Amino acid sequence: MQLDSVSKTSEYCYDLTRIVKQNEAGTRLEKFICQNFRSVIISKKLCRECFKRGEIFVNGKTAESARILQEGDIVHSQVNKLALEKDRLEIPDKTLLEDEYLAVICKKAGIPIRSLQESLAFVLDGGSGIIKEGKEYTCINKTQRAVNGLVIVSKSREIKIKLMALLKSGAIRQRYRILCHGKFPSLDEPFFHNHAPPFALQHVKFTRSTSGKEKYLTTLDIVLNNKSAISSAGIREYFVRINHPIVGSNSCSKELKSCKDKSLMMALLEVTFNHPITSEEIKVTTDEPEKFEKLRQRELKFFEQKKNETIKELRLYGIEISDQLDSRILPTAYITGEKEFFKLRFFVNQDTMIPRISTEYLVREVIDIFLNKLDSGFWKDKGRDSDNVFSILDCGTGSGCILISILHYILSLKLQIKKTILPHVFGLGLDINSSALDIARKNAERHLKLFISNNDNYDFQKVDFSNLHNYESVHNKGFDILVCNPPYLDIVRSLPDDDLRKFEPSNALFTEEGGYKFYRLLHESLEYSYINNLDILKKDSLVILEVGSKMSEKVKTIFAGWECIKSIRDNQGFERCLIFIRNSGE
């Protein structure tokens, strides 16, 4: 009886054989190898390397990876053990210095020291993959996984002991380069009286940035040559303590708004020490990783674009400002008193939130609902009775940008479409801030006066929307749509110093219960109104809510008795807008 699979292992290679079964006919050879020889060839990358070396055979002849197999084909591989091991390991970038006692190699970011050490037999002493008698490779300065840079390697136990003694005594000088947040103080400033670093610092350059309070990044060189700070971890912790964290997405670092990849902007560029045998001074350097300059140039480009846009907008309002923008400047919208939203310019001040692009999703959804009803012939020509009205309730209206944008679109549509039957449109904006309501009325006057001769299309009232059922002014109105962008930032959350939201009214941003308080209160108020027949909404009215990122599932849970019929995702893929309708059986 013929076996369909044979596996042998010698000192130098893996010898694998398998016969193709009927149900495997038509399979590509590469896929077949990955499926059936995965105990040895554990990835597609390793499989492709085997094909490159000509180690895969079909019916006794070397074969290409794309070959289609037939039933009865004999697939055989003779995989070189050392070559396979070399392919599996992370090999250093390059060897910069090597003699019979030691070496200095360059490590890529992302490679742990343990993995690097396993690969040294393929790099040093000819790179045969076999550690020669008397040799013992050890990485001396153990830089962290996320750090680029130089690693000193001993080749014997004796040299290891000597180099480790040099390292612990501070006799090995290591120069790191970092990119940190902010404009780092000059070395003679009083700042260092209370924050003396446990290493030597050398300034390299400052780069303008859109991130951070000071709008700067600093490139610094750090020299370790004493016992008190001999690890890259110690460097990162120091810069976090003094509020100038190193750029990165790792622990003890801080990412940039415009750069959220996994890179840590830290590299060991130079090591200097005396040779443990000859006492000759050895100095090895490597170039700064390309990612440093790419990030600096990208940040400078973003800064210049932002600066020019801000200066241009301010000059439109007759406000002259220096090219050197104050890092503590108010948001441009609060300086000009205006902000564009849904192609309209709205008055704003520090009693109102600055309109966000993300909130335009709510406007689009309400307009789409209106247009769909219009296309279906939903409204009849009955003058202004309750069957021929489209009404919107905007809870927490602020500047009025949501409600006014909706009304502006629909009322302008009335001017364009003469023959189609259009309903009377009415919007009511609610807010507890009188100053915000004044701004909303000013915006309505600005954008809606062209379409109406009186104010029978909109109104703004001082009402706490978390207690809608307590206000008779909204009873028996039967609104078609309730739209709301409530405060949803957790009140215990602290904003970074450079976050422009710090200038906005906190009660429009923050709330208790992890950010969910107003969703709960609005739901409870609507439930009370339904139970007591207050008719704030109709039976089939829709509630459209903006939600924070990763908040949608809990908001859906809070709105028990309501069905979420649609969710809209923003450009980052987060659910940003939820549309609810009350379950008919509730």
FITORMAR-91670 format. One record per residue (C-alpha): y, z, x. Coordinates in pm, 1 decimal. Layout:
<atoms>
ATOM      north         up       east
ATOM          Y          Z          X
...
</atoms>
This chain:
<atoms>
ATOM      north         up       east
ATOM        0.0        0.0        0.0
ATOM      334.3     -105.8      144.5
ATOM      601.2      164.4      173.2
ATOM      945.9       68.4       41.4
ATOM     1132.7      306.8      275.9
ATOM     1085.2      413.7      638.8
ATOM     1308.2      644.0      843.5
ATOM     1264.4      716.1     1214.8
ATOM     1486.8      894.7     1459.9
ATOM     1483.1      853.4     1836.5
ATOM     1696.2     1014.2     2103.9
ATOM     1955.3      736.1     2089.0
ATOM     1938.3      580.1     1744.3
ATOM     1852.4      616.1     1376.9
ATOM     1590.7      361.6     1268.2
ATOM     1605.8      305.7      890.7
ATOM     1408.6       56.9      678.2
ATOM     1395.0       -4.9      304.7
ATOM     1247.6     -281.2       86.0
ATOM     1467.0     -410.0     -196.6
ATOM     1322.2     -333.9     -540.2
ATOM     1341.1     -557.8     -845.5
ATOM     1620.9     -357.6    -1006.8
ATOM     1821.0     -375.7     -683.7
ATOM     1815.4     -754.9     -656.6
ATOM     2165.1     -906.2     -666.8
ATOM     2325.7     -608.5     -488.9
ATOM     2568.8     -666.7     -200.0
ATOM     2421.5     -552.2      129.1
ATOM     2711.8     -316.2      209.7
ATOM     2671.1     -136.7     -124.0
ATOM     2294.0     -117.5      -73.5
ATOM     2339.5       46.6      269.6
ATOM     2590.6      300.6      136.7
ATOM     2358.3      393.2     -150.8
ATOM     2029.2      411.6       34.4
ATOM     2115.3      514.6      390.3
ATOM     2386.4      767.8      306.5
ATOM     2200.2     1053.4      477.4
ATOM     2305.9      885.6      804.6
ATOM     2581.2      638.3      715.3
ATOM     2798.5      873.3      509.7
ATOM     3100.7      653.0      433.5
ATOM     3209.3      294.2      382.2
ATOM     3413.3      316.2      702.7
ATOM     3103.8      405.4      907.2
ATOM     2903.1      137.9      728.7
ATOM     3155.4     -130.8      826.1
ATOM     3145.2      -18.6     1188.2
ATOM     2765.4      -58.4     1183.5
ATOM     2807.0     -418.0     1063.5
ATOM     3062.9     -484.4     1338.3
ATOM     2813.9     -365.0     1602.1
ATOM     2538.7     -583.1     1455.0
ATOM     2315.5     -289.7     1366.2
ATOM     2216.5     -408.4     1016.0
ATOM     1929.0     -655.6      967.0
ATOM     1767.4     -832.3      671.4
ATOM     1422.0     -975.8      723.3
ATOM     1459.0     -930.4     1098.1
ATOM     1795.4    -1107.1     1137.9
ATOM     2145.1     -959.2     1167.1
ATOM     2323.1     -984.0      836.8
ATOM     2678.8     -985.1      696.0
ATOM     2801.2     -710.9      464.5
ATOM     2861.6     -953.4      175.6
ATOM     2503.8    -1084.1      166.9
ATOM     2341.1    -1070.0     -178.2
ATOM     1994.6     -917.7     -161.9
ATOM     1677.8    -1047.5     -322.9
ATOM     1370.4     -856.9     -437.5
ATOM     1137.3     -793.9     -145.1
ATOM     1404.9     -828.0      126.6
ATOM     1343.9     -587.2      413.4
ATOM     1667.9     -410.3      505.2
ATOM     1658.4     -252.8      849.1
ATOM     1920.7      -67.7     1054.5
ATOM     1920.0       55.6     1410.4
ATOM     2225.3      280.3     1423.3
ATOM     2341.1      397.9     1763.7
ATOM     2374.9      776.7     1741.0
ATOM     2663.3      809.4     1984.3
ATOM     2855.7      518.5     1836.7
ATOM     2810.0      662.6     1488.1
ATOM     2927.7     1004.2     1604.7
ATOM     3233.3      848.9     1771.9
ATOM     3323.7      664.0     1453.1
ATOM     3293.4      987.4     1255.4
ATOM     3521.1     1189.0     1481.5
ATOM     3899.6     1188.8     1503.1
ATOM     3975.8     1049.4     1847.5
ATOM     4305.0     1153.7     2016.5
ATOM     4591.1      904.5     2037.0
ATOM     4572.5      880.2     2414.4
ATOM     4495.0     1063.4     2736.1
ATOM     4815.1     1110.3     2937.9
ATOM     4672.4     1292.0     3239.7
ATOM     4318.2     1354.7     3366.0
ATOM     4150.9     1477.0     3682.7
ATOM     3818.8     1644.6     3754.3
ATOM     3947.7     1985.2     3638.3
ATOM     4164.4     1924.2     3333.3
ATOM     4333.3     1673.5     3104.3
ATOM     4636.7     1647.5     2878.8
ATOM     4581.0     1447.4     2560.2
ATOM     4798.8     1356.8     2263.2
ATOM     4682.5     1483.3     1923.2
ATOM     4766.9     1317.1     1593.8
ATOM     4903.7     1524.0     1306.5
ATOM     4634.2     1617.1     1056.3
ATOM     4357.1     1670.7     1312.6
ATOM     4238.3     2030.0     1346.9
ATOM     4172.2     2155.7     1699.7
ATOM     3803.5     2207.0     1619.0
ATOM     3756.2     1838.9     1528.1
ATOM     3956.9     1733.7     1829.9
ATOM     3735.6     1937.6     2060.0
ATOM     3421.0     1774.7     1918.3
ATOM     3557.4     1432.5     2013.6
ATOM     3644.1     1510.7     2377.2
ATOM     3311.9     1383.5     2514.2
ATOM     3411.5     1037.0     2388.9
ATOM     3750.8     1056.6     2560.4
ATOM     3712.4     1235.0     2894.8
ATOM     3505.6     1159.5     3205.6
ATOM     3440.0      800.1     3107.7
ATOM     3398.9      865.1     2737.1
ATOM     3021.0      820.4     2725.5
ATOM     2983.3     1075.6     2446.7
ATOM     2749.4     1286.4     2659.4
ATOM     2881.9     1603.4     2817.8
ATOM     2779.1     1599.6     3180.9
ATOM     2613.4     1891.4     3350.9
ATOM     2861.4     2159.8     3452.4
ATOM     3126.2     2038.3     3209.6
ATOM     3265.8     2245.1     2924.2
ATOM     3565.6     2107.7     2732.3
ATOM     3809.3     2356.3     2576.8
ATOM     4149.2     2302.8     2413.1
ATOM     4385.8     2560.1     2565.0
ATOM     4706.2     2547.2     2358.8
ATOM     4579.6     2540.1     2000.8
ATOM     4856.8     2364.5     1805.4
ATOM     4823.7     2371.0     1428.2
ATOM     4659.1     2093.4     1233.8
ATOM     4985.7     1953.2     1093.0
ATOM     5155.1     1932.3     1434.9
ATOM     5167.4     1619.8     1652.7
ATOM     5163.0     1652.3     2026.5
ATOM     5014.7     1747.1     2357.8
ATOM     4699.8     1949.9     2412.3
ATOM     4583.7     2081.1     2750.3
ATOM     4205.7     2059.6     2797.0
ATOM     3999.6     2246.0     3058.6
ATOM     3676.3     2089.2     3184.3
ATOM     3492.6     2401.0     3295.0
ATOM     3467.1     2770.2     3216.5
ATOM     3643.0     2859.8     3542.2
ATOM     3943.7     2635.3     3467.8
ATOM     3951.8     2758.2     3109.6
ATOM     3995.4     3118.3     3228.9
ATOM     4272.5     3020.0     3470.7
ATOM     4464.4     2809.9     3213.2
ATOM     4431.5     3073.5     2941.7
ATOM     4578.5     3328.9     3183.7
ATOM     4872.2     3095.0     3251.3
ATOM     4926.5     3045.8     2876.5
ATOM     4921.0     3416.7     2795.5
ATOM     5160.1     3497.8     3080.4
ATOM     5410.6     3239.6     2960.0
ATOM     5360.3     3022.9     3269.3
ATOM     5289.2     2714.5     3058.3
ATOM     5622.9     2578.8     2933.6
ATOM     5593.9     2398.2     2598.8
ATOM     5877.0     2197.3     2442.5
ATOM     5851.8     2135.0     2069.6
ATOM     6077.9     1914.0     1863.0
ATOM     6146.5     1998.3     1500.9
ATOM     6353.1     1862.9     1215.3
ATOM     6490.3     2149.8     1005.4
ATOM     6703.4     2187.8      694.4
ATOM     7076.7     2254.4      723.4
ATOM     7334.5     2244.3     1001.0
ATOM     7188.0     2479.3     1257.5
ATOM     7444.7     2713.5     1418.3
ATOM     7570.2     2663.8     1771.5
ATOM     7400.4     2892.3     2017.5
ATOM     7721.4     3091.0     2085.4
ATOM     7789.3     3170.3     1717.5
ATOM     7771.0     3530.9     1583.8
ATOM     7476.8     3421.4     1367.5
ATOM     7241.5     3481.8     1660.7
ATOM     7349.5     3843.3     1705.0
ATOM     7111.4     3934.8     1421.8
ATOM     6874.3     3638.0     1444.3
ATOM     6793.0     3605.5     1811.9
ATOM     6506.1     3354.4     1843.6
ATOM     6197.4     3448.2     2046.2
ATOM     6225.3     3118.1     2233.5
ATOM     6484.6     2894.2     2395.8
ATOM     6673.5     2645.6     2174.8
ATOM     6825.3     2312.3     2267.7
ATOM     7032.2     2114.1     2018.1
ATOM     6953.3     1745.4     1993.9
ATOM     7143.2     1600.9     1696.1
ATOM     7267.4     1652.6     1339.7
ATOM     7189.9     1405.9     1059.6
ATOM     7365.6     1386.3      723.7
ATOM     7132.9     1426.7      426.9
ATOM     7136.7     1446.5       47.1
ATOM     6926.0     1764.4       63.6
ATOM     7036.8     2121.3      116.2
ATOM     7359.3     2307.5       56.0
ATOM     7517.4     2182.7      377.8
ATOM     7389.0     1823.9      340.9
ATOM     7255.8     1819.7      696.2
ATOM     6930.0     1804.2      887.9
ATOM     6912.9     1930.8     1244.7
ATOM     6687.4     1800.8     1520.9
ATOM     6612.9     2082.1     1764.7
ATOM     6411.6     2121.6     2080.8
ATOM     6234.7     2456.7     2120.9
ATOM     6102.9     2579.4     2452.6
ATOM     5819.6     2833.9     2462.2
ATOM     5788.4     2998.6     2799.3
ATOM     5727.2     3366.1     2731.0
ATOM     5467.8     3593.6     2575.9
ATOM     5652.5     3666.6     2251.0
ATOM     5616.8     3325.1     2090.4
ATOM     5330.2     3106.5     2199.6
ATOM     5225.3     2950.7     1869.2
ATOM     5357.3     2675.3     1647.4
ATOM     5299.7     2908.1     1350.4
ATOM     5549.0     3155.3     1497.2
ATOM     5811.0     2881.7     1519.3
ATOM     5769.3     2787.1     1153.6
ATOM     5789.2     3147.8     1037.8
ATOM     6110.8     3208.5     1232.1
ATOM     6289.7     2912.4     1075.5
ATOM     6185.4     3018.8      725.7
ATOM     6325.3     3368.8      790.2
ATOM     6667.2     3234.3      891.1
ATOM     6683.6     2990.1      593.0
ATOM     6652.6     2673.7      802.6
ATOM     6290.1     2580.2      726.0
ATOM     6125.0     2291.5      904.3
ATOM     6090.7     1976.9      693.7
ATOM     5739.5     1946.3      554.1
ATOM     5508.0     2010.6      261.0
ATOM     5295.4     2271.2      436.4
ATOM     5314.3     2648.5      434.6
ATOM     5626.3     2791.0      603.7
ATOM     5813.9     2462.1      559.6
ATOM     6023.9     2293.4      291.7
ATOM     6004.1     1937.2      167.0
ATOM     6296.7     1703.3      115.1
ATOM     6385.1     1579.2     -231.8
ATOM     6359.6     1221.4     -107.4
ATOM     6049.8     1275.6      110.6
ATOM     5761.2     1461.8      -49.4
ATOM     5480.3     1338.8      170.8
ATOM     5250.2     1573.1      360.9
ATOM     5408.2     1530.2      705.5
ATOM     5537.0     1827.1      903.2
ATOM     5836.1     1735.3     1117.2
ATOM     5717.3     1919.7     1425.1
ATOM     5572.6     1787.3     1751.0
ATOM     5486.0     1922.3     2096.2
ATOM     5648.4     1668.9     2330.3
ATOM     5626.7     1831.2     2672.8
ATOM     5409.2     2071.7     2870.4
ATOM     5486.4     2198.1     3221.0
ATOM     5259.0     2419.6     3433.0
ATOM     5119.0     2464.8     3780.5
ATOM     4776.1     2315.4     3843.4
ATOM     4522.3     2602.3     3851.8
ATOM     4353.7     2461.2     4163.7
ATOM     4621.3     2274.6     4363.5
ATOM     4925.8     2476.4     4239.0
ATOM     5110.6     2146.2     4206.3
ATOM     5362.7     2140.7     3919.0
ATOM     5244.2     1922.0     3635.0
ATOM     5487.9     1791.4     3374.0
ATOM     5358.5     1572.4     3092.7
ATOM     5581.0     1428.0     2818.4
ATOM     5526.2     1205.8     2517.8
ATOM     5763.0     1021.2     2287.3
ATOM     5894.6     1165.5     1965.0
ATOM     5676.5     1044.7     1672.9
ATOM     5824.0      745.8     1490.2
ATOM     5828.2      940.0     1162.3
ATOM     6117.7     1155.5     1289.9
ATOM     6362.5      868.9     1334.2
ATOM     6243.3      695.4     1017.2
ATOM     6314.1     1009.0      815.9
ATOM     6657.0     1060.2      979.8
ATOM     6757.4      702.9      908.0
ATOM     6633.1      722.7      550.8
ATOM     6823.2     1046.0      485.5
ATOM     7140.8      903.7      640.6
ATOM     7107.5      590.9      425.5
ATOM     7064.1      798.4      106.7
ATOM     7359.3     1017.5      203.7
ATOM     7589.4      720.7      266.0
ATOM     7488.5      559.7      -63.0
ATOM     7549.1      882.3     -254.7
ATOM     7880.1      944.0      -76.4
ATOM     8009.2      593.2     -146.9
ATOM     7903.6      610.6     -512.7
ATOM     8079.3      946.5     -552.9
ATOM     8400.1      831.7     -381.5
ATOM     8403.8      512.2     -588.6
ATOM     8359.4      702.9     -915.0
ATOM     8626.5      958.6     -826.2
ATOM     8874.5      685.9     -734.3
ATOM     8826.9      529.1    -1075.7
ATOM     8987.8      846.4    -1209.6
ATOM     9265.9      845.8     -951.2
ATOM     9101.3     1121.8     -745.6
ATOM     9127.2     1059.4     -371.4
ATOM     8878.0     1237.0     -151.3
ATOM     8798.3     1231.3      217.6
ATOM     8496.3     1045.0      347.3
ATOM     8378.5     1386.1      467.3
ATOM     8269.3     1521.4      131.2
ATOM     8274.4     1898.5       90.0
ATOM     7913.1     2014.1       77.8
ATOM     8007.9     2267.5     -190.6
ATOM     8173.4     2011.8     -415.0
ATOM     8126.5     2035.4     -790.4
ATOM     7901.5     1777.2     -955.3
ATOM     8099.1     1454.6     -984.5
ATOM     8075.7     1467.5    -1365.2
ATOM     8264.1     1799.8    -1369.3
ATOM     8534.0     1662.4    -1136.9
ATOM     8590.7     1345.4    -1339.8
ATOM     8521.7     1515.6    -1672.9
ATOM     8286.4     1233.3    -1772.8
ATOM     7924.6     1120.8    -1742.3
ATOM     7752.1      798.9    -1847.0
ATOM     7462.4      834.5    -2089.8
ATOM     7287.4      558.3    -2283.0
ATOM     7558.5      312.3    -2165.2
ATOM     7838.1      529.5    -2309.1
ATOM     8072.4      760.7    -2119.6
ATOM     8084.5     1117.2    -2248.3
ATOM     8339.3     1390.4    -2188.9
ATOM     8180.5     1693.7    -2022.2
ATOM     8296.8     2024.3    -1880.3
ATOM     8126.6     2337.0    -1749.7
ATOM     8058.3     2452.4    -2106.6
ATOM     7821.1     2157.9    -2148.9
ATOM     7518.8     2038.1    -1960.1
ATOM     7555.0     1711.8    -1772.2
ATOM     7358.6     1447.1    -1967.8
ATOM     7033.5     1344.0    -1796.2
ATOM     6863.7     1006.8    -1786.7
ATOM     6541.1     1180.9    -1893.5
ATOM     6704.5     1282.6    -2222.5
ATOM     6758.0      916.1    -2310.5
ATOM     6388.9      910.9    -2408.4
ATOM     6478.8     1116.1    -2718.4
ATOM     6751.9      870.1    -2814.6
ATOM     6523.1      569.3    -2776.4
ATOM     6252.3      729.0    -2987.2
ATOM     6487.2      805.2    -3278.2
ATOM     6628.2      451.8    -3265.3
ATOM     6275.6      304.1    -3257.7
ATOM     6181.4      511.4    -3563.8
ATOM     6490.1      384.1    -3745.5
ATOM     6424.0       19.7    -3651.9
ATOM     6059.1       42.1    -3757.0
ATOM     6160.6      175.3    -4097.6
ATOM     6423.8      -95.4    -4126.5
ATOM     6176.2     -372.3    -4043.2
ATOM     5930.1     -237.7    -4300.5
ATOM     6190.1     -253.6    -4579.8
ATOM     6169.7      123.8    -4622.6
ATOM     6517.9      167.8    -4771.7
ATOM     6623.8       34.1    -5104.5
ATOM     6969.0      -71.8    -5219.0
ATOM     7058.0      245.2    -5406.5
ATOM     7401.6      319.3    -5274.2
ATOM     7405.4      666.6    -5121.5
ATOM     7136.4      850.9    -5307.5
ATOM     6884.4     1058.1    -5117.1
ATOM     6639.0      767.5    -5088.2
ATOM     6887.1      557.3    -4894.3
ATOM     6999.0      794.0    -4620.4
ATOM     6879.8      831.0    -4262.0
ATOM     6977.4     1175.4    -4135.7
ATOM     6941.5     1343.1    -3798.2
ATOM     6968.4     1711.8    -3709.8
ATOM     7052.0     1768.0    -3342.2
ATOM     6975.5     2125.9    -3237.3
ATOM     7163.6     2243.1    -2928.3
ATOM     7392.9     1940.9    -2927.2
ATOM     7606.8     2034.4    -2623.9
ATOM     7829.1     1735.5    -2546.1
ATOM     7679.0     1556.2    -2848.2
ATOM     7540.1     1280.6    -2625.5
ATOM     7204.5     1254.0    -2807.0
ATOM     7338.9     1244.7    -3163.0
ATOM     7642.1     1027.6    -3085.6
ATOM     7434.9      774.2    -2891.8
ATOM     7198.9      740.0    -3190.5
ATOM     7483.2      706.5    -3441.4
ATOM     7672.1      461.9    -3220.1
ATOM     7368.8      234.0    -3194.5
ATOM     7293.7      236.3    -3567.6
ATOM     7656.1      201.7    -3682.2
ATOM     7717.9      -86.4    -3440.0
ATOM     7405.0     -247.9    -3581.9
ATOM     7563.8     -234.5    -3925.7
ATOM     7850.9     -449.2    -3800.6
ATOM     7611.1     -705.4    -3657.1
ATOM     7372.6     -728.8    -3954.0
ATOM     7549.0     -817.5    -4277.2
ATOM     7273.1     -917.3    -4517.3
ATOM     7007.2     -659.1    -4437.9
ATOM     7007.2     -344.8    -4647.9
ATOM     7099.1      -52.7    -4422.3
ATOM     7096.5      311.6    -4528.1
ATOM     7384.4      552.2    -4498.0
ATOM     7348.4      734.9    -4165.0
ATOM     7444.4     1096.5    -4112.9
ATOM     7406.5     1329.4    -3813.3
ATOM     7466.0     1702.9    -3782.9
ATOM     7502.1     1860.9    -3439.4
ATOM     7446.7     2236.6    -3396.9
ATOM     7545.3     2459.9    -3108.3
ATOM     7641.3     2824.7    -3054.6
ATOM     7910.3     2737.4    -2797.9
ATOM     8248.1     2664.4    -2960.4
ATOM     8382.1     2496.2    -2645.9
ATOM     8081.6     2265.6    -2633.7
ATOM     8136.1     2174.7    -2999.6
ATOM     8496.5     2083.3    -2921.1
ATOM     8371.7     1845.1    -2651.1
ATOM     8114.3     1699.0    -2892.6
ATOM     8384.4     1632.5    -3155.6
ATOM     8601.2     1469.3    -2888.8
ATOM     8311.5     1243.3    -2788.9
ATOM     8242.3     1152.5    -3152.6
ATOM     8605.8     1058.3    -3198.9
ATOM     8587.6      845.4    -2885.3
ATOM     8275.5      648.7    -2973.2
ATOM     8244.3      646.9    -3352.2
ATOM     8599.5      596.9    -3480.1
ATOM     8559.2      219.0    -3449.8
ATOM     8285.8      223.4    -3715.3
ATOM     8407.7      476.8    -3971.0
ATOM     8732.0      558.9    -4149.7
ATOM     8637.8      919.6    -4223.7
ATOM     8389.5     1172.8    -4089.9
ATOM     8116.0     1127.8    -4348.4
ATOM     7871.7     1006.5    -4082.6
ATOM     7868.8     1317.5    -3866.0
ATOM     7956.1     1683.6    -3842.6
ATOM     7932.3     1956.6    -3580.6
ATOM     7877.8     2321.0    -3670.9
ATOM     7843.7     2650.6    -3488.2
ATOM     7483.8     2746.9    -3566.3
ATOM     7209.1     2918.9    -3370.4
ATOM     6925.0     2669.9    -3409.1
ATOM     6664.6     2937.6    -3326.9
ATOM     6747.0     3086.5    -3670.9
ATOM     6798.4     2772.0    -3876.7
ATOM     6662.6     2935.0    -4190.7
ATOM     6952.2     3184.9    -4191.3
ATOM     7221.5     2915.3    -4227.0
ATOM     7282.2     2782.9    -4578.1
ATOM     7474.2     2486.4    -4437.4
ATOM     7142.3     2323.3    -4342.1
ATOM     6947.4     2420.9    -4655.6
ATOM     6848.3     2144.3    -4896.7
ATOM     6964.0     1870.2    -4659.8
ATOM     6618.6     1718.5    -4607.7
ATOM     6684.1     1571.6    -4264.2
ATOM     6460.3     1282.4    -4161.6
ATOM     6462.6     1370.4    -3791.0
ATOM     6511.9     1693.2    -3600.0
ATOM     6580.1     1631.2    -3234.3
ATOM     6611.4     1908.2    -2977.9
ATOM     6645.8     1946.8    -2602.6
ATOM     6625.1     2326.7    -2576.8
ATOM     6665.9     2546.9    -2268.9
ATOM     6325.0     2541.8    -2099.2
ATOM     6366.3     2666.5    -1742.7
ATOM     6200.8     3003.1    -1684.3
ATOM     6474.6     3266.9    -1657.7
ATOM     6297.7     3436.5    -1365.5
ATOM     6316.8     3114.1    -1165.7
ATOM     6589.9     3098.0     -901.4
ATOM     6749.8     2765.0     -819.3
ATOM     6803.6     2660.8     -455.6
ATOM     7157.2     2704.8     -322.3
ATOM     7208.0     2328.3     -315.4
ATOM     7092.4     2271.2     -675.2
ATOM     7381.7     2130.5     -877.8
ATOM     7239.3     2287.6    -1193.1
ATOM     7391.9     2613.2    -1070.2
ATOM     7727.5     2481.2    -1196.3
ATOM     7594.4     2423.3    -1549.2
ATOM     7592.9     2681.6    -1831.8
ATOM     7291.2     2902.8    -1769.4
ATOM     7223.2     2962.1    -2140.0
ATOM     7169.7     2587.4    -2180.8
ATOM     6911.3     2584.3    -1900.7
ATOM     6724.4     2915.0    -1885.8
ATOM     6527.1     3119.5    -2131.8
ATOM     6258.3     3386.1    -2148.3
ATOM     5883.1     3365.5    -2207.7
ATOM     5828.8     3133.7    -1914.5
ATOM     6067.5     2876.0    -2064.9
ATOM     5896.0     2858.6    -2406.5
ATOM     6108.7     3101.8    -2611.4
ATOM     6315.5     2846.1    -2802.4
ATOM     6014.9     2628.9    -2883.9
ATOM     5855.6     2935.6    -3043.5
ATOM     6171.1     3038.7    -3231.9
ATOM     6234.4     2686.8    -3360.8
ATOM     5874.9     2659.8    -3481.3
ATOM     5894.1     2997.0    -3657.1
ATOM     6222.7     2904.2    -3824.2
ATOM     6085.1     2571.5    -3949.4
ATOM     5770.0     2739.5    -4079.7
ATOM     5981.2     2995.0    -4266.8
ATOM     6190.5     2719.5    -4421.6
ATOM     5879.5     2533.7    -4543.6
ATOM     5717.4     2845.3    -4686.9
ATOM     6039.1     2937.1    -4870.4
ATOM     6124.1     2580.2    -4979.1
ATOM     6458.3     2575.0    -4797.7
ATOM     6419.6     2197.8    -4751.8
ATOM     6587.8     2176.4    -4412.9
ATOM     6345.9     1892.7    -4339.6
ATOM     6149.4     1664.7    -4570.6
ATOM     5771.7     1696.8    -4597.4
ATOM     5722.3     1393.2    -4372.9
ATOM     6012.6     1454.4    -4133.6
ATOM     5961.3     1424.9    -3760.6
ATOM     6049.7     1680.6    -3493.1
ATOM     6124.7     1527.9    -3153.2
ATOM     6140.8     1762.7    -2855.2
ATOM     6217.9     1722.9    -2489.1
ATOM     5983.1     1930.6    -2274.3
ATOM     5977.8     2026.1    -1907.7
ATOM     5720.2     1887.2    -1668.6
ATOM     5370.3     2029.6    -1729.3
ATOM     5489.9     2217.7    -2041.3
ATOM     5366.5     1978.8    -2308.4
ATOM     5022.7     2131.3    -2374.0
ATOM     5158.6     2478.8    -2441.2
ATOM     5437.0     2341.0    -2662.3
ATOM     5170.9     2159.6    -2866.4
ATOM     4989.6     2491.8    -2903.4
ATOM     5309.1     2668.7    -3010.3
ATOM     5365.6     2410.2    -3284.5
ATOM     5056.4     2515.5    -3476.7
ATOM     5038.3     2345.7    -3814.7
ATOM     5207.6     2037.2    -3672.7
ATOM     5041.2     1728.7    -3532.6
ATOM     5172.9     1573.1    -3213.6
ATOM     5162.3     1206.2    -3310.2
ATOM     5313.2     1071.0    -2990.1
ATOM     5404.1     1178.2    -2638.7
ATOM     5630.2      981.3    -2406.0
ATOM     5595.4     1003.0    -2029.6
ATOM     5884.9      976.4    -1787.0
ATOM     5897.8      766.6    -1470.5
ATOM     5712.1     1038.2    -1278.4
ATOM     5424.5     1037.7    -1525.6
ATOM     5504.8     1373.3    -1692.2
ATOM     5506.7     1410.4    -2070.0
ATOM     5881.3     1434.8    -2137.9
ATOM     5911.2     1386.0    -2512.2
ATOM     5681.7     1503.8    -2794.5
ATOM     5694.8     1388.7    -3157.1
ATOM     5553.3     1617.6    -3426.2
ATOM     5487.1     1580.5    -3798.3
ATOM     5382.2     1872.1    -4016.4
ATOM     5020.1     1863.4    -4126.9
ATOM     5010.4     1776.3    -4497.2
ATOM     4756.2     2047.5    -4571.8
ATOM     4967.0     2323.7    -4421.3
</atoms>
